[in-house]
Amino acid sequence: MRRLVPRTFFGQLVLGIILAQTLVLSGYLYYVVVSTRQASRKSLEARIASQIDRLAAACTERIRRGDNEGLRELLELAEIAPSIQSTRLTDLSGNTVAASKGGANRDLDEDERKVLPTITGQHIFRSRRGQVEAVTPLLENGKPVALLWLEPNPAAGGSTVNTIARIALTYGALALLANLLPIFLIVRRMTKPIRRLSTATHGVLRGTLPNPEFPLPVTGRNEAGVLTENFNTMVRELEEQRSGLLETLALLDSMLGNAPIGFAFLDAEFQIVRQNDFFSVMFATQDADGGILAGSLAREVQARVAEVFKTGQGIRNLELQDGREDSQRAWLMQFYPVRTASDSVRWVGVVGSEITERLKAEETLRRTEKLAAAGRLAASVAHEINNPLESVTNLLYILRNHQPMDGSAVGFIEMAQEELARVAQVTQQTLRFYRQSVSRARVDLNEIVDSVLALYQPRLLRANINVLRETRGDASLVCFAGEMRQLLANLVANSLDAMSGGGTLSVRIRRTSYPSGGVLLTVADTGHGMSPETARKIFEAFFTTKHATGTGLGLWVSEEIIRKHRGLVRLRTREGERSGTCFVMFFPDVSEEELIDGEQDTPSADTVSVN
């Protein structure tokens, strides 16, 4: 249907007027024809009634005289009239007695016989053939003796209808021509500027405007002129916006091309749609767009890109390393979906920044914290070693001056040996604490807890702190033993500082199957607790409440250790005397092969503060 509609404004206007005129003329013709037919039918019925009455009177006279030949001639003469098609005279049963030439060829039809019983006077009816007929009885001495049938000529009334229809059609054609004439004169003036605007619009789409022929000439003050002026204004504003957009794009390209962060967009085939120079150097890709990923990180990046295409969800803060031992480098990667109007993922954006120096700085801070902790422990260990050494010195002095070597002397010697064994134990625990773990191994957390508590046993006794130990189930775990020992030492040391006036230190180890199976390690104290502000910042680097002796790195390093072992930590604390703090740590069960070095696939440690 749309193909039949003209594309031009002129054609649409002409077609619309023709259709409107045709509809109006059709309605007018229908009304005229129907009205004329109704009037013609009424006139025909009145004429038939008059004709059949006059013919019936003449026929009655002929019948009274018994002039059958004259009756037949009378019927023939009646048919001469142009408005009468045939006449017929029948008896009361419908049998033909006499007929004109038009009515002699047939008997009464079914419709005519149906009206026989109802004829008591003049009767006009329409047969199934659509023909109007009239019938009236012939009376003699007041009694019907015969029936007179008359059929009018159907063409007599149709000539008037045809004449009126021809007149109406002629008027409609003349009216259509009268309407089309001004259209030819006016539309041409309207379509010329519109055609010019259409050509200029295509020029805007192709980018060929503005040109030397711009702005378009305004030829009038009508709607077309106003539209032309608005079009000229729109094109000028578009050109200004296009210039500004090109400048902005040039600035963005320059900024992204020289930024120290890698940007790239990849399609589902891992082809690079767009990238900057930094990303090209990072992955050793081609300089031009359309390159492919290369280098040691390519496989890992492709796996993440495929995951984003599949799930439609971005991946944030993913740390990757290139794996080269001679020049180890690390990157922080971001992956996000780029969607089209259909809400489907068209590309995946990749943003990468190098964090090698940051990781080196964090490792330096961890080593600094270890040195600081070593210094504090060295002072404590020196103090603890000094006491048994003085005892050994005194005992040896007494032994040297005691004569003879009796039972007392032997007792002194045994006491000296016990004190030296104590020194050896303290030294051994210190060495175990600072021995660097180079590989992961399955260890018993009970042994690590016992070694840390033994190291702090003198301070616990001096501070009047009671230790509660509890273990449920298997306490073995694949971990770095030295780092786990450092984690426990940091927590125990903080608990000692929080319970300077005595209290209870609880260390619990429990095997759990939720959420994926592992070990729950709880370290709780009854110290003065922490405020909500302090609890939110305890895992930040260089944040400390021990302004004189603290470095602010102990719990920061502890969180790094928990994250490295894919663990989670929850903090519960309440500020106030004897309120206390509780650290609950969960370490999942993993094999030595599954535990990935670093924290690249591990979320940040979960911390919750409860006041």
Phi, psi and omega per residue, in radians:
M1 nan -0.668 -3.122
R2 -1.170 -0.491 3.141
R3 -1.163 -0.459 -3.140
L4 -1.353 -0.276 -3.125
V5 -1.452 2.213 3.115
P6 -1.074 2.607 -3.123
R7 -1.475 -0.450 -3.095
T8 -1.485 2.696 3.105
F9 -1.116 -0.692 3.128
F10 -1.083 -0.836 3.139
G11 -1.094 -0.694 3.125
Q12 -1.150 -0.685 3.135
L13 -1.162 -0.772 3.116
V14 -1.095 -0.797 3.131
L15 -1.086 -0.682 3.128
G16 -1.132 -0.723 3.133
I17 -1.180 -0.727 3.120
I18 -1.068 -0.776 3.127
L19 -1.123 -0.719 3.135
A20 -1.129 -0.791 3.125
Q21 -1.098 -0.701 3.140
T22 -1.106 -0.747 3.114
L23 -1.117 -0.767 3.136
V24 -1.115 -0.798 -3.127
L25 -1.124 -0.690 3.116
S26 -1.092 -0.759 3.089
G27 -1.103 -0.699 3.130
Y28 -1.153 -0.778 3.118
L29 -1.077 -0.730 3.129
Y30 -1.060 -0.763 3.139
Y31 -1.134 -0.762 -3.109
V32 -1.143 -0.802 -3.112
V33 -1.104 -0.792 -3.132
V34 -1.097 -0.769 -3.135
S35 -1.139 -0.724 -3.135
T36 -1.155 -0.713 3.119
R37 -1.099 -0.718 3.122
Q38 -1.119 -0.745 3.123
A39 -1.178 -0.683 3.130
S40 -1.137 -0.694 3.142
R41 -1.132 -0.702 3.106
K42 -1.148 -0.715 3.108
S43 -1.136 -0.685 3.131
L44 -1.118 -0.743 -3.137
E45 -1.126 -0.692 3.117
A46 -1.158 -0.705 -3.136
R47 -1.175 -0.718 3.121
I48 -1.094 -0.729 -3.135
A49 -1.076 -0.707 3.131
S50 -1.206 -0.750 -3.110
Q51 -1.144 -0.761 -3.099
I52 -1.202 -0.515 3.089
D53 -1.177 -0.777 -3.139
R54 -1.173 -0.723 3.135
L55 -1.162 -0.624 3.117
A56 -1.134 -0.669 3.128
A57 -1.131 -0.730 3.136
A58 -1.182 -0.708 3.135
C59 -1.154 -0.657 3.126
T60 -1.079 -0.690 3.123
E61 -1.124 -0.719 -3.138
R62 -1.160 -0.711 3.139
I63 -1.131 -0.701 -3.136
R64 -1.106 -0.569 3.136
R65 -1.505 -0.179 -3.109
G66 1.277 0.485 -3.115
D67 -1.637 1.451 -3.120
N68 -1.227 -0.629 3.116
E69 -1.145 -0.713 3.100
G70 -1.162 -0.579 3.080
L71 -1.087 -0.767 -3.124
R72 -1.155 -0.697 3.125
E73 -1.134 -0.648 3.125
L74 -1.094 -0.726 3.135
L75 -1.154 -0.648 3.109
E76 -1.144 -0.749 -3.136
L77 -1.115 -0.600 3.138
A78 -1.124 -0.537 -3.107
E79 -1.278 -0.288 3.123
I80 -1.122 -0.527 3.137
A81 -1.039 2.334 -3.087
P82 -1.134 -0.339 -3.105
S83 -1.557 -0.073 -3.112
I84 -2.026 2.244 3.130
Q85 -1.576 -0.748 3.139
S86 -2.778 2.771 3.051
T87 -2.373 2.699 -3.097
R88 -2.693 2.523 3.103
L89 -2.101 2.170 -3.129
T90 -2.211 2.841 3.012
D91 -1.375 -3.089 -3.074
L92 -1.172 -0.323 3.112
S93 -1.573 -0.057 3.104
G94 1.663 0.142 3.108
N95 -1.454 2.339 -3.056
T96 -1.225 2.264 3.081
V97 -1.755 -0.770 3.109
A98 -2.670 2.660 -3.102
A99 -2.721 2.710 3.012
S100 -1.353 3.109 -3.138
K101 -1.094 -0.674 -3.119
G102 -1.197 -0.418 -3.097
G103 -1.905 0.059 -3.079
A104 -1.472 -0.136 -3.025
N105 -1.568 -0.071 -3.065
R106 -2.603 2.789 3.018
D107 -1.635 -3.106 3.095
L108 -1.124 2.393 3.082
D109 -1.498 -3.099 -3.047
E110 -1.122 -0.715 -3.130
D111 -1.134 -0.683 -3.131
E112 -1.177 -0.662 3.133
R113 -1.221 -0.478 3.126
K114 -1.165 -0.507 -3.101
V115 -1.529 -0.115 -3.114
L116 -0.983 -0.846 -3.078
P117 -1.160 -0.313 -3.043
T118 -1.720 -0.021 -3.061
I119 -1.392 1.986 3.041
T120 -2.157 -0.253 3.108
G121 -2.795 -2.787 3.138
Q122 -1.115 2.363 -3.079
H123 -2.483 2.176 3.108
I124 -1.976 2.254 -3.091
F125 -2.533 2.959 3.136
R126 -2.076 2.206 -3.133
S127 -1.413 3.068 -3.141
R128 -1.138 -0.447 3.118
R129 -1.294 -0.017 -3.128
G130 1.424 0.144 -3.091
Q131 -1.571 2.343 3.062
V132 -1.453 2.296 3.122
E133 -2.296 2.758 3.090
A134 -2.299 2.538 3.127
V135 -2.495 2.480 3.108
T136 -2.579 2.539 3.126
P137 -1.418 2.546 3.032
L138 -1.666 2.158 -3.018
L139 -1.819 2.440 3.024
E140 -2.354 2.069 -3.045
N141 1.017 0.631 3.087
G142 1.411 0.020 -3.131
K143 -2.038 2.441 3.121
P144 -1.224 2.296 3.138
V145 -2.046 -0.321 3.130
A146 -2.786 2.972 3.138
L147 -2.137 2.365 3.112
L148 -1.882 2.138 -3.126
W149 -1.918 2.398 -3.134
L150 -2.375 2.251 3.076
E151 -1.974 2.081 3.132
P152 -1.307 2.810 3.094
N153 -1.363 2.045 -3.093
P154 -1.171 -0.408 -3.129
A155 -1.323 -0.255 -3.081
A156 -1.173 -0.661 -3.121
G157 -1.554 -0.308 -3.093
G158 -1.351 -0.384 -3.115
S159 -1.107 -0.625 3.133
T160 -1.157 -0.742 3.121
V161 -1.093 -0.766 -3.137
N162 -1.104 -0.694 3.131
T163 -1.105 -0.765 -3.140
I164 -1.166 -0.649 3.116
A165 -1.125 -0.735 3.099
R166 -1.086 -0.691 3.120
I167 -1.115 -0.761 -3.128
A168 -1.143 -0.686 3.117
L169 -1.140 -0.713 3.114
T170 -1.095 -0.733 3.113
Y171 -1.123 -0.712 -3.141
G172 -1.121 -0.702 3.112
A173 -1.111 -0.754 3.124
L174 -1.132 -0.682 3.123
A175 -1.152 -0.670 3.112
L176 -1.103 -0.755 3.099
L177 -1.117 -0.673 3.121
A178 -1.130 -0.583 3.116
N179 -1.359 -0.617 -3.110
L180 -1.282 -0.491 -3.101
L181 -1.043 -0.883 3.115
P182 -1.183 -0.440 3.102
I183 -1.125 -0.783 3.107
F184 -1.035 -0.582 -3.093
L185 -1.413 -0.633 -3.024
I186 -1.579 -0.747 -3.022
V187 -1.118 -0.591 3.130
R188 -1.057 -0.677 3.103
R189 -1.207 -0.518 3.141
M190 -1.400 -0.685 -3.034
T191 -1.327 -0.404 -3.119
K192 -1.093 -0.893 3.075
P193 -1.171 -0.548 3.109
I194 -1.176 -0.689 3.099
R195 -1.123 -0.652 3.108
R196 -1.148 -0.704 3.099
L197 -1.146 -0.675 3.112
S198 -1.080 -0.778 3.118
T199 -1.092 -0.718 3.139
A200 -1.166 -0.622 3.112
T201 -1.094 -0.748 3.055
H202 -1.070 -0.608 3.084
G203 -1.137 -0.640 3.086
V204 -1.145 -0.725 3.135
L205 -1.133 -0.635 3.126
R206 -1.428 -0.189 -3.132
G207 1.440 0.322 -3.132
T208 -1.633 -0.080 3.057
L209 -1.853 2.569 -0.013
P210 -1.333 2.688 3.105
N211 -2.346 -3.141 -3.123
P212 -1.015 -0.416 3.140
E213 -1.442 -0.069 -3.138
F214 -1.608 2.493 0.104
P215 -1.387 2.800 3.139
L216 -1.207 2.478 -3.142
P217 -1.229 2.455 3.086
V218 -1.705 1.953 -3.014
T219 -1.683 -0.057 -3.126
G220 -2.887 3.033 3.135
R221 -1.846 0.245 3.108
N222 -1.446 -2.917 -3.100
E223 -1.080 -0.630 3.112
A224 -1.111 -0.673 3.098
G225 -1.142 -0.753 3.101
V226 -1.100 -0.711 3.116
L227 -1.106 -0.668 3.115
T228 -1.148 -0.763 3.101
E229 -1.060 -0.769 3.122
N230 -1.125 -0.640 3.107
F231 -1.119 -0.766 3.110
N232 -1.052 -0.723 3.114
T233 -1.132 -0.735 -3.136
M234 -1.095 -0.734 -3.121
V235 -1.132 -0.709 3.113
R236 -1.094 -0.745 3.126
E237 -1.174 -0.663 3.085
L238 -1.090 -0.703 3.121
E239 -1.127 -0.700 3.092
E240 -1.131 -0.774 3.116
Q241 -1.136 -0.664 3.123
R242 -1.114 -0.713 3.118
S243 -1.114 -0.769 3.109
G244 -1.123 -0.659 3.129
L245 -1.160 -0.710 3.112
L246 -1.115 -0.683 3.096
E247 -1.126 -0.744 3.126
T248 -1.112 -0.745 3.111
L249 -1.103 -0.653 3.113
A250 -1.125 -0.712 3.109
L251 -1.140 -0.738 3.137
L252 -1.137 -0.738 3.107
D253 -1.071 -0.716 3.132
S254 -1.146 -0.748 -3.117
M255 -1.155 -0.819 -3.133
L256 -1.203 -0.596 -3.131
G257 -1.196 -0.501 -3.094
N258 -1.914 0.091 3.141
A259 -1.270 2.571 3.108
P260 -1.416 0.510 3.113
I261 -2.289 2.406 -3.122
G262 -1.474 2.282 3.075
F263 -2.159 2.411 3.087
A264 -2.781 2.699 3.050
F265 -2.173 2.247 -3.092
L266 -2.073 2.532 3.064
D267 -1.617 -3.052 -3.069
A268 -1.185 -0.317 3.096
E269 -1.636 0.195 -3.140
F270 1.127 0.400 3.022
Q271 -1.470 2.456 -3.120
I272 -1.432 2.036 3.116
V273 -1.405 -0.722 3.138
R274 -2.693 2.488 3.125
Q275 -2.678 2.801 3.031
N276 -1.807 3.071 -3.042
D277 -1.121 -0.654 -3.108
F278 -1.111 -0.724 3.101
F279 -1.156 -0.632 3.116
S280 -1.092 -0.722 3.111
V281 -1.223 -0.643 -3.095
M282 -1.070 -0.752 -3.067
F283 -1.915 0.142 3.126
A284 0.957 0.767 3.141
T285 -1.546 3.070 3.082
Q286 -1.202 2.733 -3.119
D287 -1.238 -0.671 -3.096
A288 -1.454 2.846 3.078
D289 -1.164 2.679 -3.128
G290 1.670 0.141 3.123
G291 -1.348 -3.126 3.131
I292 -2.171 2.775 3.141
L293 -1.220 2.521 3.090
A294 -2.488 3.083 3.123
G295 1.571 3.102 -3.042
S296 -1.272 -0.335 -3.129
L297 -1.560 -0.113 -2.989
A298 -1.054 -0.779 -3.078
R299 -1.120 -0.747 -3.139
E300 -1.149 -0.729 3.140
V301 -1.150 -0.717 3.122
Q302 -1.085 -0.664 3.121
A303 -1.119 -0.699 3.131
R304 -1.227 -0.681 3.107
V305 -1.091 -0.757 3.106
A306 -1.089 -0.637 3.120
E307 -1.150 -0.703 3.117
V308 -1.157 -0.719 3.084
F309 -1.060 -0.635 -3.071
K310 -1.349 -0.774 -3.054
T311 -1.634 -0.429 -3.070
G312 1.319 0.149 -3.131
Q313 -1.922 2.478 3.137
G314 -1.325 2.840 3.085
I315 -2.134 2.169 -3.026
R316 -1.987 2.571 2.956
N317 0.904 0.949 3.084
L318 -1.707 2.113 -3.138
E319 -1.646 2.234 3.128
L320 -2.211 2.621 3.092
Q321 -2.195 2.541 -3.061
D322 -1.368 -0.224 2.999
G323 1.422 0.031 3.128
R324 -1.484 2.179 -3.046
E325 -1.265 -0.523 -3.084
D326 -1.265 -0.554 3.129
S327 -2.494 1.348 -3.105
Q328 -1.164 2.237 3.119
R329 -2.293 2.615 -3.098
A330 -2.260 2.607 -3.075
W331 -2.357 2.517 3.022
L332 -1.826 2.027 -2.994
M333 -1.957 2.535 3.047
Q334 -2.202 2.354 3.110
F335 -2.195 2.280 -3.137
Y336 -2.514 2.582 -3.127
P337 -1.414 2.496 3.025
V338 -1.927 1.989 -3.018
R339 -1.758 2.694 3.068
T340 -1.741 -3.033 -3.108
A341 -1.108 -0.481 3.128
S342 -1.433 0.112 3.105
D343 1.160 0.336 3.048
S344 -1.718 2.668 -3.102
V345 -1.338 1.991 -3.130
R346 -1.576 -0.792 3.119
W347 -2.380 2.983 3.010
V348 -2.155 2.132 3.087
G349 -1.459 2.391 -3.133
V350 -2.154 2.199 3.109
V351 -2.155 2.197 -3.112
G352 -2.304 2.423 3.066
S353 -2.350 2.503 -3.103
E354 -1.408 2.293 -3.128
I355 -2.151 0.409 -3.119
T356 -1.045 -0.821 -3.103
E357 -1.154 -0.627 3.134
R358 -1.137 -0.742 3.115
L359 -1.131 -0.652 3.081
K360 -1.111 -0.699 3.120
A361 -1.134 -0.712 3.105
E362 -1.125 -0.689 3.100
E363 -1.118 -0.662 3.091
T364 -1.110 -0.700 3.114
L365 -1.128 -0.705 3.107
R366 -1.091 -0.708 3.103
R367 -1.149 -0.636 3.110
T368 -1.108 -0.716 3.122
E369 -1.123 -0.670 3.103
K370 -1.096 -0.714 3.117
L371 -1.129 -0.703 3.123
A372 -1.126 -0.765 3.113
A373 -1.110 -0.656 3.121
A374 -1.107 -0.658 3.115
G375 -1.123 -0.758 3.137
R376 -1.142 -0.716 3.135
L377 -1.215 -0.563 3.139
A378 -1.081 -0.708 3.115
A379 -1.133 -0.741 3.135
S380 -1.152 -0.752 -3.137
V381 -1.123 -0.713 3.126
A382 -1.060 -0.698 3.120
H383 -1.143 -0.705 -3.107
E384 -1.227 -0.623 -3.140
I385 -1.278 -0.524 -3.065
N386 -1.106 -0.722 -3.101
N387 -1.086 -0.911 3.115
P388 -1.134 -0.521 3.106
L389 -1.142 -0.709 3.095
E390 -1.100 -0.693 3.115
S391 -1.109 -0.747 3.129
V392 -1.080 -0.730 -3.126
T393 -1.083 -0.793 -3.130
N394 -1.152 -0.719 -3.131
L395 -1.136 -0.734 3.115
L396 -1.145 -0.628 3.099
Y397 -1.118 -0.778 3.117
I398 -1.106 -0.699 -3.132
L399 -1.111 -0.660 -3.110
R400 -1.187 -0.582 -3.093
N401 -1.698 0.118 -3.129
H402 -1.730 2.154 3.127
Q403 -2.304 2.404 -0.137
P404 -1.462 -3.047 -3.123
M405 -1.413 1.461 -3.135
D406 -1.668 -2.864 -3.128
G407 -1.103 -0.600 3.113
S408 -1.107 -0.714 -3.136
A409 -1.103 -0.724 3.124
V410 -1.101 -0.660 3.111
G411 -1.105 -0.706 3.108
F412 -1.082 -0.742 -3.137
I413 -1.090 -0.723 3.122
E414 -1.106 -0.688 3.097
M415 -1.108 -0.681 3.107
A416 -1.099 -0.721 3.118
Q417 -1.104 -0.684 3.125
E418 -1.111 -0.722 -3.139
E419 -1.160 -0.674 3.095
L420 -1.145 -0.617 3.081
A421 -1.127 -0.613 3.091
R422 -1.141 -0.736 3.082
V423 -1.054 -0.743 -3.135
A424 -1.096 -0.677 -3.136
Q425 -1.156 -0.777 3.122
V426 -1.067 -0.755 3.136
T427 -1.107 -0.713 -3.129
Q428 -1.133 -0.735 3.126
Q429 -1.126 -0.657 3.116
T430 -1.133 -0.745 3.126
L431 -1.142 -0.694 3.119
R432 -1.128 -0.616 -3.117
F433 -1.146 -0.670 -3.050
Y434 -1.811 0.115 3.045
R435 -1.293 2.140 -3.079
Q436 -1.269 2.270 3.091
S437 -1.507 2.166 -3.104
V438 -1.739 -0.188 -3.132
S439 -2.590 2.794 3.120
R440 -1.479 2.612 3.126
A441 -2.700 2.769 3.089
R442 -1.463 2.098 -3.091
V443 -2.214 2.866 3.082
D444 -1.669 2.070 -3.123
L445 -1.088 -0.440 3.102
N446 -1.068 -0.716 3.135
E447 -1.130 -0.706 3.137
I448 -1.151 -0.748 3.131
V449 -1.103 -0.769 -3.130
D450 -1.096 -0.692 -3.130
S451 -1.162 -0.683 3.124
V452 -1.188 -0.773 3.128
L453 -1.123 -0.632 3.091
A454 -1.132 -0.627 3.129
L455 -1.147 -0.648 -3.112
Y456 -1.707 0.192 -3.082
Q457 -1.023 -0.791 3.126
P458 -1.048 -0.727 3.135
R459 -1.161 -0.644 3.103
L460 -1.087 -0.726 3.132
L461 -1.180 -0.763 -3.127
R462 -1.128 -0.603 -3.106
A463 -1.515 0.045 3.123
N464 1.008 0.859 -3.123
I465 -1.891 2.206 3.121
N466 -1.567 2.365 -3.102
V467 -1.885 2.231 3.059
L468 -1.942 2.132 -3.138
R469 -2.005 2.388 -3.138
E470 -2.576 2.356 3.125
T471 -2.379 2.262 3.093
R472 -2.202 2.094 3.085
G473 1.429 -3.015 -3.109
D474 -1.213 2.258 -3.102
A475 -1.878 0.278 -3.137
S476 -1.385 2.587 -3.077
L477 -2.729 2.464 3.044
V478 -1.448 2.056 -3.040
C479 -2.850 3.073 2.940
F480 -1.523 1.932 -3.032
A481 -1.067 -0.742 -3.126
G482 -1.101 -0.711 -3.124
E483 -1.242 -0.643 3.068
M484 -1.119 -0.655 3.098
R485 -1.148 -0.672 3.099
Q486 -1.159 -0.687 3.103
L487 -1.036 -0.865 -3.132
L488 -1.128 -0.668 -3.140
A489 -1.107 -0.711 3.113
N490 -1.090 -0.783 -3.119
L491 -1.177 -0.729 3.132
V492 -1.144 -0.696 3.132
A493 -1.111 -0.730 3.111
N494 -1.131 -0.667 3.098
S495 -1.118 -0.700 3.091
L496 -1.070 -0.722 3.138
D497 -1.164 -0.543 -3.120
A498 -1.403 -0.249 -3.100
M499 -2.103 0.955 -3.133
S500 -1.128 -0.431 -3.132
G501 -1.741 0.320 -3.135
G502 1.678 2.887 -3.141
G503 2.778 -2.726 -3.091
T504 -2.264 2.266 3.052
L505 -1.899 2.135 -3.113
S506 -1.960 2.251 3.073
V507 -2.213 2.039 -3.082
R508 -2.167 2.449 3.068
I509 -2.188 2.210 -3.081
R510 -2.471 2.322 3.047
R511 -1.389 2.353 -3.119
T512 -2.369 2.683 3.090
S513 -1.809 0.032 -3.131
Y514 -1.975 2.386 -0.014
P515 -1.498 -0.402 -3.101
S516 -2.363 0.245 -3.131
G517 1.609 2.256 -3.136
G518 2.967 -2.762 -3.055
V519 -2.149 2.310 3.028
L520 -1.729 2.180 3.122
L521 -2.055 2.117 -3.079
T522 -2.071 2.273 3.043
V523 -2.188 1.998 -3.068
A524 -2.293 2.604 3.108
D525 -2.381 2.975 3.107
T526 -1.969 0.689 -3.121
G527 -1.413 -2.762 -3.044
H528 -1.448 -0.059 3.055
G529 1.264 -2.986 -3.091
M530 -2.337 2.668 3.042
S531 -1.361 2.832 3.103
P532 -1.022 -0.652 3.129
E533 -1.126 -0.739 3.124
T534 -1.164 -0.703 -3.115
A535 -1.099 -0.560 -3.138
R536 -1.297 -0.319 -3.026
K537 -1.979 0.019 -2.959
I538 -1.139 -0.453 -3.113
F539 -1.627 0.116 3.081
E540 -1.447 2.519 3.137
A541 -1.180 2.427 3.076
F542 1.214 0.181 3.034
F543 -1.600 2.183 -3.104
T544 -2.600 2.606 3.008
T545 -1.807 -0.027 3.105
K546 -1.762 1.372 -2.976
H547 -1.092 -0.496 -3.094
A548 -1.508 -0.681 -3.016
T549 -2.026 -0.240 -3.046
G550 -1.528 2.662 3.063
T551 -1.885 -0.247 -3.117
G552 1.329 0.303 -3.093
L553 -2.028 -0.195 -3.048
G554 -1.078 -0.990 -3.115
L555 -1.270 -0.491 3.067
W556 -1.095 -0.793 3.080
V557 -1.142 -0.649 3.133
S558 -1.081 -0.734 3.104
E559 -1.113 -0.691 3.101
E560 -1.073 -0.684 3.115
I561 -1.147 -0.756 3.117
I562 -1.087 -0.775 3.137
R563 -1.128 -0.680 -3.139
K564 -1.072 -0.546 3.130
H565 -1.654 0.308 3.124
R566 1.045 0.538 -3.081
G567 -1.665 3.041 3.083
L568 -2.262 2.616 3.129
V569 -2.343 2.413 3.059
R570 -2.187 2.400 -3.099
L571 -1.994 2.282 3.012
R572 -2.181 2.209 -3.078
T573 -2.665 2.764 3.089
R574 -2.621 2.258 -3.043
E575 -1.355 2.422 3.132
G576 2.430 2.785 -3.122
E577 -1.128 2.305 -3.139
R578 1.061 0.425 3.113
S579 -1.482 -0.889 2.987
G580 1.619 2.960 3.141
T581 -2.383 2.490 -3.113
C582 -2.318 2.146 3.027
F583 -1.824 2.114 3.089
V584 -1.976 2.055 -3.084
M585 -2.052 2.389 3.094
F586 -2.024 2.230 3.101
F587 -2.099 2.059 -3.072
P588 -1.283 2.752 3.062
D589 -1.389 2.060 3.061
V590 -2.398 2.733 3.083
S591 -1.458 2.978 3.138
E592 -1.135 -0.512 3.139
E593 -1.382 -0.529 -3.060
E594 -1.384 -0.470 -3.093
L595 -1.283 1.818 -3.069
I596 -1.414 2.429 -3.137
D597 -1.144 2.460 3.135
G598 1.474 -2.842 -3.034
E599 -2.249 0.426 -2.989
Q600 -1.174 -0.541 -3.124
D601 -1.866 0.235 -3.030
T602 -1.977 2.272 3.098
P603 -1.213 2.873 3.114
S604 -1.097 2.613 -3.129
A605 -1.078 2.349 -3.079
D606 -1.443 2.196 -3.086
T607 -2.196 2.218 3.131
V608 -2.244 2.254 3.116
S609 -1.901 2.289 3.135
V610 -2.144 2.168 -3.124
N611 -1.777 nan nan
